[in-house]
Amino acid sequence: MENVSHIEIDGGRVTGPTVIEGEFGRRTVPTLIGSFRYFVSVIETDGGRIGMWDGASHEDAVKEAVSLKASFGAARIEDLTGRAA
């Protein structure tokens, strides 16, 4: 896709209980509070971002980023966690 710049991996601690699941809407998951999660997003050329995946494993985040890079024809993967993608 021409409007995709790159794929981004980021991470952080969950501080709130609300999860947004696309067509399913919002739900509360209090057990995630305090856990560290990785997030994989598609970054558009205009700066927009689409959250595509989250999970507890950096290895799984990298696998998802590689898959999304191929699917969207992105130029690169940026891992903002400080770990090697």
N, C-alpha and C positions, 0 to 999 in steps of 0.2 A: 504494500500500500504506500502510495507516494506521500501521504501526510504523516507517516510514522518516522520519528527521529531515531529513537532507541528504546531499549528495554532497561528498566531500572530495578535493582534489588535494594531494598532498604530494610531496616529493622528497628524494633523498639519494644518497650514494655507497654502492655495493655493497661490503661488507666481507667477505663469505663466499661460498663457491662453491655453496651449496645453493639450488636453486629448487624450490618446491612447486607442482605443477601439478594440483591437484584430483584427478580420478580417475586420473591417471597417476602420482601419488605424487611422491617426491623424486628429483631428479637433480642431478648436479654440472655446473656451467658455470663453470669457472675463468676464462674469457675476460671475464666480466662484472665481475670484481673490479677496483675502482678506477673503474669507469664511473659516471656520474651517471644515475639513472633517476627517472622520475616515476611516481607510484602514484595510482590512483583507487579510492576505497573508497565503499561505501554505508554510511552511519552510521545505526544504528537509534535509536529514541527512548530505549531503555534503556541506550544507550552502546555496545552491541555494534557491531562493524564487520565488513564483508565486503570483502576485497580483490578487486576485479573486473578490474583492468587494470594493466599496467606497460609502460613504453616509454621511449625516449630523447628524444622530442619533446614539449615543452610544448604546442605547437599540437594534437598528436594527443591529449594528455591532456585538453585542454579539449573537443575534439570528443566524446570518450568520455564525459566528465562530463555534457555537454549531453544526449547520448543516454540515459544512465542516469537523469538527472533526469526526463526525459519518461517513460521506461519504468516507473520506480518511483513517480512522482508526488511527488517530493521538493520541498520548499519552496524550496531554494536550493542553490547551489554555493559552497563555501568553498575558496579557493585559498590554502593555507598556505605556498606557495613565495615569496610576496612579489611575484608577477607577477599581472597582471590576468587574471581568468577571463572 
